[in-house]
Amino acid sequence: MSTTFGRAACGKKAWPRGLAVVAVLFVLAQPAAAHVLNTDLSKLSRTEIFWTYLQLGFTHIIPLGLDHILFILSLYILEPRLKPVLLQATAFTVAHSITLGLAMYGLIQPPSEVIEPIIALSILFVAIENLITNRLNPWRVAIVFGFGLVHGMGFASALTGLGLPEKDYFGSLISFNVGVELGQVAVILLAWALVGRWASHKTWYKQRVVVPVSVVIGLIAAYWTVERVFFS
């Protein structure tokens, strides 16, 4: 009798948890809203253009860049100390700055139908790596750099749609990139404040944080991969 009751109670507790996971998956998997720039750039000063594109870069990560947010979180949770993740973020920033600049100056023309699925696959790759390894491998920085090159092409797609002002083309490109970096740093610091600062040294950190978070992120990335390959 008590055993049956206990199982029933566990089942009742499991239902809200299962529904919560499904809800999170559903919300995060939805496409984000696009950037809208309702400003006549020709009437703005260079300073106003700088701040406009800085904000656009930041909002491209928070709240519009759910795929980039999940990628950064995947990088962070395996080794939740600030120094290792900032090193990875620096490699990522250098890489995406290169391809973003090349694309915006027309030196490369990456097709979005190829780039977007690869971005989803990069998230899936890092999530799976988090599940099968217990420590941060030195070669991960090189992997992150490679994925950063791809993500930069994704940034270029968004920025191409917005356009860049002729009178300060290079400056607006730099300010957008700085805004992206500030968005990434904000994600890292928030994750550190909420989890890494107090939980990273716990014996249960891997099982209770890394594994469930990586599984959820991996499922979302797998869904995005299929969606972007077959339904975009």
Backbone as a chain_set.jsonl record, in Angstrom:
{"seq": "MSTTFGRAACGKKAWPRGLAVVAVLFVLAQPAAAHVLNTDLSKLSRTEIFWTYLQLGFTHIIPLGLDHILFILSLYILEPRLKPVLLQATAFTVAHSITLGLAMYGLIQPPSEVIEPIIALSILFVAIENLITNRLNPWRVAIVFGFGLVHGMGFASALTGLGLPEKDYFGSLISFNVGVELGQVAVILLAWALVGRWASHKTWYKQRVVVPVSVVIGLIAAYWTVERVFFS", "coords": {"N": [[0.832, -1.204, 0.0], [1.807, 1.289, 0.924], [3.998, 1.431, -0.767], [2.812, 1.567, -3.281], [1.459, 3.981, -2.998], [3.653, 5.659, -2.699], [4.85, 5.482, -5.21], [2.858, 6.6, -6.759], [2.835, 9.168, -5.741], [5.375, 10.026, -6.513], [4.963, 9.959, -9.238], [3.096, 12.003, -9.53], [4.679, 14.172, -8.842], [6.501, 14.071, -10.868], [5.088, 14.757, -13.134], [4.579, 17.702, -13.207], [7.269, 18.484, -13.511], [7.955, 17.292, -15.931], [6.136, 18.573, -17.642], [7.063, 21.155, -17.368], [9.599, 21.019, -18.562], [8.832, 20.425, -21.214], [7.439, 22.775, -21.785], [9.488, 24.688, -21.64], [11.137, 23.803, -23.73], [9.379, 24.222, -25.873], [8.974, 27.01, -25.85], [11.615, 28.049, -26.141], [12.314, 27.005, -28.582], [10.905, 28.38, -30.469], [10.883, 30.633, -33.28], [12.77, 33.652, -33.164], [11.874, 37.147, -32.886], [12.464, 39.498, -35.527], [15.058, 41.971, -36.105], [14.167, 45.403, -36.05], [14.575, 48.465, -37.583], [13.689, 51.515, -37.243], [14.652, 54.083, -38.067], [15.976, 56.988, -39.519], [18.982, 56.825, -40.736], [20.614, 58.648, -42.005], [20.176, 61.048, -40.815], [21.339, 60.957, -38.38], [23.951, 61.591, -35.989], [27.473, 60.672, -35.808], [27.967, 59.707, -33.262], [25.385, 59.045, -32.387], [24.803, 57.047, -34.227], [26.695, 55.151, -33.442], [25.72, 54.407, -30.868], [23.217, 53.434, -31.593], [23.814, 51.128, -33.159], [25.292, 49.723, -31.333], [23.329, 49.034, -29.453], [21.717, 47.479, -31.136], [23.45, 45.341, -31.635], [23.671, 44.268, -29.058], [20.985, 43.539, -28.475], [20.709, 41.651, -30.407], [21.764, 39.455, -29.254], [20.615, 39.361, -26.595], [17.306, 40.095, -26.342], [17.014, 38.471, -28.588], [18.705, 36.535, -29.681], [18.471, 33.55, -29.235], [19.652, 31.144, -30.042], [22.375, 31.766, -30.007], [22.642, 32.45, -27.321], [22.16, 29.962, -26.078], [24.353, 28.586, -27.049], [26.502, 29.94, -25.805], [25.847, 29.432, -23.119], [26.156, 26.669, -23.117], [28.903, 26.491, -23.446], [29.676, 27.587, -21.047], [28.697, 26.044, -18.81], [30.109, 23.63, -18.461], [32.655, 24.142, -17.376], [32.432, 26.178, -15.022], [33.89, 28.483, -14.208], [34.985, 31.887, -14.318], [37.351, 32.658, -15.72], [38.152, 30.482, -17.572], [35.822, 30.394, -19.239], [35.682, 32.974, -20.237], [37.997, 33.028, -21.74], [37.296, 31.213, -23.767], [35.133, 32.672, -24.787], [36.472, 34.903, -25.752], [37.979, 33.797, -27.872], [35.827, 33.026, -29.459], [34.711, 35.538, -30.023], [36.783, 36.852, -31.464], [36.825, 35.217, -33.716], [34.158, 35.416, -34.785], [34.155, 38.091, -35.351], [35.914, 38.292, -37.481], [34.665, 36.876, -39.662], [32.248, 38.252, -39.756], [33.072, 40.85, -40.474], [34.288, 40.295, -43.0], [32.078, 39.36, -44.438], [30.349, 41.576, -44.404], [31.756, 43.393, -45.894], [31.587, 42.262, -48.314], [33.351, 40.286, -49.13], [33.023, 37.625, -48.636], [30.225, 35.469, -49.179], [28.168, 34.017, -47.439], [25.746, 31.447, -47.59], [22.613, 31.571, -46.039], [20.965, 29.351, -45.723], [22.701, 27.312, -45.372], [24.405, 28.102, -43.316], [22.764, 28.551, -41.017], [21.728, 25.922, -40.204], [24.238, 24.801, -39.499], [24.988, 26.377, -37.348], [23.073, 25.571, -35.483], [23.881, 22.892, -35.254], [26.375, 23.275, -34.094], [25.727, 24.054, -31.52], [24.483, 21.718, -30.642], [26.669, 19.97, -30.767], [28.427, 20.971, -28.758], [26.785, 20.658, -26.521], [26.508, 17.851, -26.413], [29.177, 17.17, -26.005], [29.53, 18.178, -23.445], [28.145, 16.269, -22.016], [29.621, 13.928, -22.279], [32.15, 14.334, -21.33], [34.22, 15.171, -18.511], [35.777, 17.308, -17.965], [37.26, 20.433, -19.013], [38.641, 20.396, -22.121], [41.839, 21.234, -23.6], [41.82, 21.64, -26.38], [39.359, 22.634, -26.904], [39.094, 25.369, -27.21], [40.002, 25.854, -29.789], [38.003, 24.559, -31.237], [35.818, 26.141, -30.513], [36.627, 28.529, -31.666], [36.451, 27.862, -34.383], [33.669, 27.407, -34.597], [32.887, 29.965, -33.985], [33.569, 31.364, -36.289], [31.558, 30.489, -37.98], [29.229, 31.372, -36.628], [29.633, 34.107, -36.839], [29.028, 34.559, -39.501], [26.329, 34.142, -39.345], [25.598, 36.348, -37.773], [26.154, 38.28, -39.668], [24.116, 37.926, -41.524], [21.882, 38.967, -40.196], [22.734, 41.61, -39.834], [23.081, 42.462, -42.447], [20.466, 42.626, -43.301], [19.633, 44.838, -41.858], [21.34, 46.826, -42.738], [24.085, 49.159, -43.176], [25.162, 52.435, -42.285], [26.36, 54.682, -44.762], [28.031, 56.832, -44.153], [29.403, 56.155, -41.879], [30.428, 53.471, -41.996], [32.366, 51.547, -41.177], [32.631, 52.206, -38.445], [30.024, 51.72, -37.426], [29.881, 49.013, -37.867], [31.826, 48.075, -36.099], [30.706, 48.945, -33.651], [28.342, 47.448, -33.57], [29.453, 44.911, -33.309], [30.717, 45.172, -30.831], [28.468, 45.476, -29.239], [27.339, 42.918, -29.531], [29.315, 41.428, -28.203], [29.09, 42.473, -25.603], [26.548, 41.554, -24.99], [27.037, 38.78, -24.922], [28.837, 38.623, -22.774], [27.153, 39.484, -20.761], [25.362, 37.324, -20.61], [27.118, 35.329, -19.693], [27.94, 36.393, -17.178], [25.499, 36.491, -15.859], [24.83, 33.778, -15.736], [26.948, 32.91, -14.159], [26.424, 34.319, -11.777], [23.952, 33.233, -11.019], [24.35, 30.463, -10.902], [27.081, 29.365, -11.205], [28.703, 30.68, -9.28], [28.077, 29.692, -6.755], [27.502, 26.967, -6.97], [29.33, 25.507, -8.461], [31.395, 24.037, -7.278], [30.221, 21.951, -5.993], [29.608, 18.502, -5.277], [27.556, 17.376, -6.651], [27.255, 18.846, -8.926], [27.75, 18.176, -11.675], [25.796, 16.14, -12.259], [23.356, 17.334, -11.535], [23.27, 19.831, -12.716], [24.973, 20.224, -15.106], [24.327, 17.935, -16.711], [21.333, 17.827, -16.968], [20.839, 20.43, -18.027], [22.407, 20.426, -20.353], [21.192, 18.344, -21.766], [18.617, 19.396, -22.276], [19.338, 21.681, -23.815], [20.615, 20.365, -25.917], [18.469, 18.907, -27.061], [16.845, 20.997, -27.965], [18.616, 22.142, -29.845], [18.874, 20.008, -31.622], [16.263, 19.872, -32.609], [16.118, 22.405, -33.85], [18.067, 22.003, -35.818], [16.934, 20.014, -37.512], [14.63, 21.41, -38.263], [15.733, 23.647, -39.618], [17.074, 22.474, -41.706], [15.137, 21.006, -43.158], [12.736, 22.444, -43.22], [13.024, 25.148, -43.684]], "CA": [[0.0, 0.0, 0.0], [2.674, 2.463, 1.012], [4.829, 1.463, -1.964], [1.97, 2.063, -4.369], [1.236, 5.398, -2.752], [4.899, 6.366, -2.963], [5.037, 5.581, -6.657], [1.879, 7.56, -7.258], [3.294, 10.509, -5.36], [6.494, 10.367, -7.39], [4.411, 10.244, -10.555], [2.491, 13.338, -9.496], [5.752, 15.161, -8.847], [7.187, 14.041, -12.159], [4.285, 15.411, -14.16], [4.91, 19.118, -13.358], [8.619, 18.635, -14.028], [7.923, 16.964, -17.353], [5.448, 19.649, -18.345], [7.934, 22.334, -17.358], [10.619, 20.809, -19.593], [8.175, 20.579, -22.518], [7.141, 24.197, -21.977], [10.743, 25.375, -21.928], [11.522, 23.412, -25.085], [8.485, 24.857, -26.833], [9.227, 28.449, -25.885], [12.941, 28.339, -26.67], [12.444, 26.554, -29.964], [10.19, 29.243, -31.385], [11.742, 31.622, -33.934], [12.797, 34.959, -32.508], [11.475, 38.279, -33.712], [13.566, 40.087, -36.288], [15.395, 43.357, -35.813], [13.468, 46.454, -36.784], [15.298, 49.727, -37.446], [12.802, 52.576, -37.739], [15.42, 55.312, -37.892], [16.645, 57.513, -40.706], [20.384, 56.893, -40.331], [21.266, 59.811, -42.612], [19.964, 62.213, -39.95], [22.004, 60.724, -37.095], [25.377, 61.894, -35.871], [28.284, 59.472, -35.649], [27.759, 59.208, -31.9], [24.069, 58.405, -32.343], [24.927, 55.8, -34.994], [27.431, 54.215, -32.594], [24.845, 53.872, -29.83], [22.153, 52.674, -32.248], [24.303, 49.812, -33.552], [25.669, 49.029, -30.1], [22.097, 48.448, -28.926], [21.297, 46.42, -32.051], [24.317, 44.198, -31.386], [23.311, 43.679, -27.764], [19.677, 42.89, -28.562], [20.838, 40.465, -31.265], [22.016, 38.367, -28.306], [19.562, 39.411, -25.587], [16.694, 38.771, -26.156], [16.66, 37.863, -29.875], [19.62, 35.488, -30.135], [18.361, 32.373, -28.374], [20.632, 30.13, -30.425], [23.687, 32.198, -29.512], [22.595, 32.352, -25.858], [22.322, 28.556, -25.711], [25.742, 28.211, -27.338], [27.336, 30.494, -24.734], [25.549, 28.676, -21.899], [26.778, 25.348, -23.26], [30.327, 26.676, -23.179], [29.908, 27.981, -19.665], [28.33, 25.159, -17.704], [31.052, 22.543, -18.223], [33.693, 24.663, -16.48], [31.758, 27.436, -14.72], [34.713, 29.568, -13.673], [34.96, 32.994, -15.26], [38.539, 32.729, -16.562], [38.073, 29.583, -18.73], [34.757, 30.712, -20.175], [36.037, 34.225, -20.908], [38.969, 32.658, -22.763], [36.519, 30.676, -24.884], [34.344, 33.763, -25.363], [37.398, 35.743, -26.519], [38.227, 33.085, -29.134], [34.581, 33.11, -30.211], [34.561, 36.921, -30.477], [37.761, 37.105, -32.532], [36.407, 34.467, -34.905], [32.965, 35.96, -35.431], [34.503, 39.421, -35.858], [36.563, 38.101, -38.781], [33.704, 36.535, -40.709], [31.268, 39.335, -39.848], [33.678, 41.905, -41.274], [34.458, 39.836, -44.381], [30.766, 39.277, -45.083], [29.773, 42.903, -44.581], [32.507, 44.065, -46.966], [31.316, 41.551, -49.549], [34.441, 39.391, -49.504], [32.433, 36.289, -48.62], [28.771, 35.514, -49.252], [27.697, 32.74, -46.875], [24.302, 31.207, -47.737], [21.973, 31.369, -44.741], [20.38, 28.019, -45.637], [23.776, 26.424, -44.932], [24.966, 28.608, -42.06], [21.852, 28.397, -39.88], [21.794, 24.56, -39.656], [25.537, 24.555, -38.871], [24.932, 27.027, -36.035], [22.324, 24.656, -34.611], [24.733, 21.735, -35.012], [27.453, 23.658, -33.178], [25.14, 24.006, -30.177], [24.302, 20.3, -30.336], [27.994, 19.392, -30.551], [28.938, 21.37, -27.445], [25.922, 20.04, -25.504], [26.882, 16.436, -26.313], [30.511, 17.123, -25.391], [29.341, 18.386, -22.004], [27.619, 15.038, -21.416], [30.552, 12.796, -22.346], [33.445, 14.662, -20.723], [34.133, 15.718, -17.156], [36.655, 18.462, -17.798], [37.446, 21.275, -20.192], [39.829, 20.007, -22.876], [42.553, 22.392, -24.177], [41.497, 21.868, -27.777], [38.009, 23.185, -27.079], [39.212, 26.754, -27.668], [40.083, 25.803, -31.25], [36.661, 24.209, -31.704], [34.99, 27.335, -30.32], [37.051, 29.494, -32.68], [35.852, 27.434, -35.643], [32.241, 27.684, -34.556], [32.741, 31.417, -34.009], [33.59, 31.78, -37.696], [30.228, 30.214, -38.528], [28.268, 32.268, -35.981], [29.837, 35.435, -37.403], [28.269, 34.62, -40.749], [24.945, 34.311, -38.934], [25.456, 37.756, -37.403], [26.184, 39.059, -40.904], [22.796, 37.848, -42.151], [21.021, 39.929, -39.51], [23.217, 42.963, -40.063], [22.821, 42.785, -43.844], [19.074, 43.042, -43.38], [19.51, 46.18, -41.288], [22.149, 47.771, -43.497], [25.029, 49.994, -42.448], [25.179, 53.794, -42.837], [27.526, 54.939, -45.607], [28.944, 57.828, -43.602], [30.214, 55.566, -40.808], [30.248, 52.041, -42.235], [33.264, 50.783, -40.32], [32.311, 52.486, -37.05], [28.788, 51.033, -37.058], [30.206, 47.584, -37.831], [32.532, 47.847, -34.834], [29.799, 49.121, -32.515], [27.464, 46.273, -33.547], [30.238, 43.799, -32.785], [30.898, 45.425, -29.394], [27.184, 45.179, -28.625], [27.245, 41.458, -29.474], [30.21, 40.961, -27.147], [28.495, 42.835, -24.316], [25.447, 40.615, -24.771], [27.617, 37.499, -24.532], [29.388, 38.769, -21.42], [26.006, 39.56, -19.855], [24.883, 35.949, -20.432], [28.095, 34.637, -18.853], [27.895, 36.911, -15.813], [24.228, 36.088, -15.256], [24.952, 32.349, -15.418], [27.873, 32.806, -13.028], [25.764, 34.818, -10.568], [22.844, 32.37, -10.634], [24.728, 29.065, -10.689], [28.498, 29.066, -11.063], [29.335, 31.277, -8.097], [27.845, 28.922, -5.527], [27.25, 25.539, -7.183], [30.318, 24.85, -9.325], [32.284, 23.147, -6.524], [29.43, 20.914, -5.35], [29.832, 17.173, -5.848], [26.412, 17.037, -7.499], [27.121, 19.842, -10.005], [27.678, 17.518, -12.984], [24.542, 15.428, -12.453], [22.166, 18.156, -11.333], [23.313, 21.049, -13.52], [25.531, 20.037, -16.442], [23.598, 16.922, -17.482], [19.989, 18.231, -17.408], [20.88, 21.622, -18.879], [22.95, 20.027, -21.65], [20.174, 17.54, -22.447], [17.585, 20.32, -22.783], [19.93, 22.468, -24.895], [20.844, 19.456, -27.037], [17.185, 18.617, -27.699], [16.453, 22.196, -28.704], [19.509, 22.269, -30.993], [18.513, 18.961, -32.58], [15.022, 20.323, -33.239], [16.472, 23.496, -34.77], [18.81, 21.447, -36.954], [15.954, 19.397, -38.41], [13.761, 22.466, -38.79], [16.449, 24.508, -40.55], [17.471, 21.694, -42.881], [14.023, 20.485, -43.937], [11.525, 23.279, -43.233], [13.338, 26.566, -43.861]], "C": [[0.862, 1.249, 0.0], [3.55, 2.579, -0.22], [4.055, 2.024, -3.147], [1.726, 3.549, -4.234], [2.472, 6.214, -3.078], [5.142, 6.537, -4.446], [4.087, 6.607, -7.26], [2.302, 8.983, -6.957], [4.439, 10.955, -6.241], [5.998, 10.716, -8.781], [3.801, 11.631, -10.617], [3.554, 14.43, -9.523], [6.427, 15.234, -10.207], [6.417, 14.791, -13.233], [4.594, 16.901, -14.297], [6.306, 19.338, -13.92], [8.661, 18.36, -15.529], [7.255, 18.056, -18.164], [6.301, 20.902, -18.42], [9.006, 22.218, -18.434], [10.032, 20.998, -20.985], [7.89, 22.046, -22.807], [8.388, 24.979, -22.33], [11.209, 25.078, -23.35], [10.681, 24.133, -26.126], [8.794, 26.34, -26.982], [10.558, 28.764, -26.55], [13.086, 27.964, -28.135], [11.715, 27.447, -30.946], [11.126, 30.261, -32.023], [11.642, 32.968, -33.251], [12.313, 36.037, -33.458], [12.698, 38.895, -34.386], [13.848, 41.502, -35.801], [14.538, 44.298, -36.647], [14.191, 47.758, -36.506], [14.462, 50.827, -38.084], [13.451, 53.94, -37.548], [16.046, 55.713, -39.21], [18.107, 57.754, -40.343], [21.093, 58.115, -40.886], [21.142, 61.056, -41.741], [20.666, 62.073, -38.594], [23.46, 61.149, -37.14], [26.145, 60.584, -35.73], [28.109, 58.857, -34.266], [26.425, 58.482, -31.787], [24.074, 57.087, -33.108], [25.643, 54.738, -34.154], [26.498, 53.577, -31.568], [23.712, 53.044, -30.422], [22.613, 51.259, -32.567], [24.846, 49.017, -32.369], [24.453, 48.33, -29.501], [21.602, 47.31, -29.81], [22.137, 45.156, -31.843], [23.957, 43.491, -30.092], [21.994, 42.913, -27.859], [19.707, 41.706, -29.527], [21.179, 39.231, -30.429], [20.885, 38.278, -27.295], [18.536, 40.469, -25.987], [16.543, 37.962, -27.445], [17.505, 36.648, -30.25], [19.594, 34.244, -29.278], [19.369, 31.291, -28.743], [22.025, 30.492, -29.929], [23.752, 32.142, -27.981], [22.828, 30.908, -25.414], [23.733, 28.071, -25.988], [26.669, 28.692, -26.221], [27.098, 29.742, -23.427], [26.174, 27.284, -21.94], [28.272, 25.42, -22.991], [30.582, 26.871, -21.694], [29.753, 26.841, -18.666], [29.335, 24.037, -17.448], [32.138, 22.945, -17.233], [33.278, 26.068, -16.07], [32.588, 28.468, -13.96], [34.849, 30.638, -14.741], [36.154, 32.975, -16.217], [38.463, 31.784, -17.763], [37.003, 29.989, -19.737], [35.033, 32.031, -20.898], [37.103, 33.986, -21.969], [38.263, 32.094, -23.994], [35.72, 31.779, -25.576], [35.214, 34.693, -26.191], [37.711, 35.112, -27.868], [37.005, 33.172, -30.04], [34.409, 34.502, -30.811], [35.514, 37.246, -31.616], [37.307, 36.447, -33.826], [35.194, 35.107, -35.574], [33.189, 37.379, -35.939], [35.108, 39.327, -37.26], [35.528, 37.86, -39.873], [32.612, 37.595, -40.86], [31.806, 40.463, -40.713], [33.822, 41.515, -42.736], [33.13, 39.807, -45.128], [30.195, 40.66, -45.358], [30.507, 43.705, -45.651], [32.413, 43.293, -48.285], [32.401, 40.6, -50.006], [34.024, 37.926, -49.446], [30.92, 36.457, -48.638], [28.195, 34.188, -48.748], [26.197, 32.568, -47.048], [23.659, 30.864, -46.397], [21.388, 29.969, -44.601], [21.418, 26.962, -45.254], [24.267, 26.82, -43.545], [24.063, 28.32, -40.873], [21.803, 26.96, -39.348], [23.126, 24.251, -38.965], [25.598, 25.21, -37.49], [24.188, 26.131, -35.047], [23.155, 23.422, -34.269], [25.872, 22.053, -34.046], [26.961, 23.639, -31.735], [24.974, 22.56, -29.735], [25.633, 19.627, -30.015], [28.505, 19.704, -29.147], [28.102, 20.746, -26.332], [26.271, 18.565, -25.313], [28.252, 16.295, -25.657], [30.415, 17.296, -23.881], [28.899, 17.106, -21.299], [28.667, 13.933, -21.332], [31.921, 13.095, -21.737], [33.227, 15.286, -19.355], [35.017, 16.943, -16.951], [36.797, 19.208, -19.12], [38.747, 20.888, -20.889], [40.489, 21.218, -23.528], [42.156, 22.697, -25.613], [40.119, 22.471, -27.988], [38.052, 24.628, -27.568], [39.273, 26.806, -29.193], [38.731, 25.472, -31.868], [35.745, 25.426, -31.628], [35.336, 28.392, -31.366], [36.417, 29.141, -34.032], [34.358, 27.704, -35.698], [31.976, 29.19, -34.564], [32.753, 31.968, -35.424], [32.211, 31.599, -38.329], [29.193, 31.169, -37.94], [28.411, 33.692, -36.512], [29.094, 35.622, -38.714], [26.776, 34.754, -40.463], [24.658, 35.738, -38.502], [25.364, 38.623, -38.651], [24.828, 39.05, -41.594], [21.847, 38.862, -41.525], [21.43, 41.359, -39.824], [23.006, 43.397, -41.51], [21.385, 43.26, -44.026], [18.849, 44.446, -42.848], [20.213, 47.223, -42.147], [23.074, 48.558, -42.59], [25.082, 51.38, -43.089], [26.468, 54.075, -43.599], [28.525, 55.878, -44.941], [29.786, 57.294, -42.443], [30.071, 54.048, -40.868], [31.077, 51.217, -41.26], [32.92, 50.974, -38.851], [31.055, 51.762, -36.584], [29.0, 49.524, -36.999], [30.899, 47.228, -36.518], [31.57, 47.939, -33.653], [28.797, 47.972, -32.424], [28.193, 45.09, -32.924], [30.48, 43.946, -31.282], [29.601, 45.109, -28.654], [26.952, 43.68, -28.491], [28.094, 40.921, -28.327], [29.649, 41.289, -25.766], [27.315, 41.925, -23.983], [25.95, 39.266, -24.306], [28.158, 37.543, -23.11], [28.251, 38.825, -20.4], [25.438, 38.166, -19.581], [25.801, 35.185, -19.48], [27.998, 35.083, -17.399], [26.599, 36.518, -15.11], [24.276, 34.613, -14.856], [25.869, 32.139, -14.225], [27.182, 33.221, -11.73], [24.679, 33.853, -10.079], [23.278, 30.961, -10.243], [26.205, 28.888, -10.332], [29.132, 29.536, -9.775], [29.202, 30.401, -6.866], [27.736, 27.416, -5.742], [28.375, 24.791, -7.883], [31.206, 23.85, -8.578], [31.525, 22.036, -5.791], [29.658, 19.568, -6.044], [28.717, 16.789, -6.824], [26.297, 17.935, -8.722], [26.943, 19.191, -11.377], [26.294, 16.92, -13.224], [23.317, 16.33, -12.391], [22.129, 19.418, -12.188], [23.755, 20.761, -14.954], [24.68, 19.086, -17.275], [22.206, 17.399, -17.9], [19.988, 19.447, -18.327], [21.38, 21.259, -20.272], [21.95, 19.192, -22.447], [19.104, 18.443, -23.058], [18.128, 21.127, -23.96], [20.152, 21.593, -26.127], [19.557, 19.122, -27.782], [16.7, 19.809, -28.524], [17.3, 22.339, -29.968], [19.205, 21.221, -32.057], [17.236, 19.332, -33.331], [15.306, 21.421, -34.255], [17.186, 22.97, -36.008], [17.852, 20.853, -37.982], [15.082, 20.467, -39.07], [14.471, 23.29, -39.864], [16.899, 23.78, -41.81], [16.263, 21.39, -43.772], [12.834, 21.434, -44.082], [11.791, 24.764, -43.41], [13.433, 26.909, -45.338]], "O": [[0.675, 2.15, -0.817], [3.827, 3.686, -0.681], [4.564, 2.843, -3.912], [1.776, 4.292, -5.215], [2.385, 7.302, -3.648], [5.584, 7.594, -4.896], [4.457, 7.377, -8.146], [2.157, 9.884, -7.783], [4.49, 12.107, -6.673], [6.513, 11.626, -9.431], [3.954, 12.35, -11.605], [3.367, 15.477, -10.142], [6.866, 16.297, -10.647], [7.009, 15.388, -14.132], [4.855, 17.349, -15.414], [6.522, 20.257, -14.71], [9.303, 19.08, -16.293], [7.733, 18.428, -19.236], [6.269, 21.626, -19.415], [9.297, 23.187, -19.136], [10.64, 21.644, -21.839], [8.073, 22.51, -23.932], [8.36, 25.836, -23.214], [11.622, 25.978, -24.081], [11.201, 24.599, -27.139], [8.866, 26.862, -28.095], [10.633, 29.635, -27.416], [13.9, 28.55, -28.85], [11.888, 27.288, -32.154], [12.072, 30.711, -31.377], [10.568, 33.379, -32.812], [12.336, 35.867, -34.677], [13.815, 38.818, -33.874], [13.005, 42.145, -35.176], [14.226, 44.016, -37.804], [14.402, 48.127, -35.351], [14.514, 51.047, -39.294], [12.867, 54.839, -36.943], [16.583, 54.875, -39.933], [18.439, 58.761, -39.718], [22.074, 58.576, -40.302], [21.906, 62.009, -41.902], [20.591, 62.975, -37.76], [24.116, 61.079, -38.18], [25.551, 59.52, -35.556], [28.103, 57.635, -34.118], [26.342, 57.425, -31.163], [23.43, 56.122, -32.696], [25.25, 53.572, -34.151], [26.482, 52.356, -31.413], [23.29, 52.057, -29.82], [21.901, 50.294, -32.287], [24.859, 47.786, -32.396], [24.535, 47.172, -29.09], [21.123, 46.294, -29.307], [21.613, 44.043, -31.869], [23.941, 42.262, -30.032], [21.891, 41.781, -27.387], [18.827, 40.846, -29.474], [20.917, 38.102, -30.842], [20.262, 37.226, -27.155], [18.867, 41.654, -25.974], [15.992, 36.862, -27.405], [17.072, 35.818, -31.049], [20.599, 33.909, -28.651], [19.886, 30.597, -27.867], [22.772, 29.623, -29.48], [24.797, 31.823, -27.413], [23.599, 30.656, -24.488], [24.26, 27.238, -25.25], [27.52, 27.939, -25.748], [28.049, 29.446, -22.703], [26.661, 26.782, -20.927], [28.843, 24.516, -22.381], [31.574, 26.384, -21.15], [30.585, 26.684, -17.772], [29.411, 23.535, -16.327], [32.495, 22.166, -16.35], [33.708, 27.045, -16.682], [32.051, 29.236, -13.161], [34.83, 30.335, -15.934], [35.99, 33.249, -17.406], [38.689, 32.231, -18.888], [37.234, 29.939, -20.945], [34.652, 32.185, -22.059], [37.116, 34.669, -22.994], [38.591, 32.454, -25.124], [35.639, 31.817, -26.804], [34.768, 35.218, -27.211], [37.713, 35.796, -28.892], [37.135, 33.37, -31.248], [34.01, 34.637, -31.968], [35.115, 37.844, -32.616], [37.393, 37.042, -34.9], [35.193, 35.319, -36.786], [32.497, 37.827, -36.853], [34.848, 40.173, -38.116], [35.514, 38.556, -40.889], [32.107, 37.814, -41.961], [31.1, 40.978, -41.58], [33.513, 42.312, -43.622], [33.057, 40.181, -46.299], [29.622, 40.897, -46.422], [29.924, 44.608, -46.251], [33.085, 43.636, -49.258], [32.382, 40.147, -51.15], [34.606, 37.083, -50.129], [30.395, 37.466, -48.167], [27.784, 33.342, -49.542], [25.438, 33.466, -46.684], [24.12, 29.96, -45.699], [21.316, 29.442, -43.491], [21.063, 25.851, -44.859], [24.513, 25.96, -42.699], [24.543, 27.888, -39.825], [21.834, 26.78, -38.13], [23.156, 23.531, -37.967], [26.194, 24.655, -36.567], [24.625, 25.956, -33.909], [23.138, 22.957, -33.13], [26.285, 21.194, -33.267], [27.7, 23.251, -30.83], [25.285, 22.212, -28.596], [25.715, 18.81, -29.098], [28.962, 18.811, -28.433], [28.648, 20.345, -25.304], [26.325, 18.081, -24.183], [28.461, 15.397, -24.842], [31.133, 16.638, -23.127], [29.233, 16.881, -20.135], [28.62, 13.098, -20.43], [32.762, 12.202, -21.639], [32.172, 15.858, -19.081], [35.004, 17.547, -15.878], [36.495, 18.682, -20.191], [39.828, 21.033, -20.318], [39.795, 22.136, -23.965], [42.149, 23.855, -26.029], [39.744, 22.787, -29.117], [37.141, 25.068, -28.269], [38.677, 27.684, -29.816], [38.356, 26.035, -32.897], [34.992, 25.707, -32.56], [34.452, 29.069, -31.89], [35.91, 30.016, -34.735], [33.839, 28.17, -36.712], [30.957, 29.639, -35.089], [32.038, 32.922, -35.731], [31.754, 32.437, -39.107], [28.368, 31.716, -38.672], [27.418, 34.411, -36.625], [28.592, 36.708, -39.006], [26.044, 35.388, -41.221], [23.602, 36.286, -38.821], [24.594, 39.583, -38.694], [24.428, 40.052, -42.186], [21.096, 39.537, -42.23], [20.58, 42.22, -40.053], [22.776, 44.577, -41.772], [21.117, 44.177, -44.802], [17.974, 45.164, -43.331], [19.749, 48.357, -42.271], [22.87, 48.614, -41.377], [25.051, 51.489, -44.315], [27.553, 53.737, -43.126], [29.732, 55.74, -45.138], [30.779, 57.916, -42.066], [29.642, 53.419, -39.9], [30.568, 50.31, -40.602], [32.916, 50.008, -38.088], [31.018, 51.245, -35.468], [28.382, 48.835, -36.188], [30.595, 46.205, -35.904], [31.615, 47.102, -32.751], [28.435, 47.559, -31.322], [27.627, 44.357, -32.113], [30.452, 42.959, -30.547], [29.631, 44.539, -27.563], [26.435, 43.214, -27.476], [27.647, 40.061, -27.569], [29.727, 40.463, -24.856], [27.11, 41.569, -22.823], [25.37, 38.662, -23.403], [27.958, 36.608, -22.334], [28.37, 38.279, -19.303], [25.072, 37.86, -18.446], [25.336, 34.487, -18.579], [27.975, 34.252, -16.491], [26.597, 36.246, -13.909], [23.822, 34.241, -13.774], [25.603, 31.29, -13.374], [27.333, 32.558, -10.704], [24.503, 33.673, -8.874], [22.671, 30.333, -9.376], [26.536, 28.33, -9.286], [30.007, 28.863, -9.231], [30.101, 30.363, -6.025], [27.867, 26.655, -4.783], [28.375, 23.56, -7.898], [31.718, 22.911, -9.187], [32.13, 21.263, -5.048], [29.875, 19.514, -7.255], [28.925, 15.968, -7.718], [25.341, 17.807, -9.486], [26.083, 19.607, -12.154], [25.685, 17.16, -14.266], [22.347, 16.111, -13.117], [21.066, 20.012, -12.366], [23.014, 21.018, -15.902], [24.347, 19.393, -18.42], [21.908, 17.381, -19.095], [19.229, 19.495, -19.294], [20.834, 21.735, -21.267], [21.869, 19.32, -23.669], [18.73, 18.273, -24.219], [17.462, 21.249, -24.988], [19.905, 22.028, -27.252], [19.555, 19.061, -29.011], [16.206, 19.645, -29.639], [16.769, 22.622, -31.042], [19.269, 21.508, -33.252], [17.14, 19.131, -34.542], [14.806, 21.383, -35.379], [16.938, 23.438, -37.119], [17.944, 21.15, -39.173], [14.833, 20.43, -40.275], [13.883, 23.597, -40.901], [17.083, 24.399, -42.858], [16.348, 21.503, -44.994], [12.008, 21.25, -44.975], [10.865, 25.567, -43.296], [13.69, 28.061, -45.689]]}, "num_chains": 1, "name": "protein.A"}
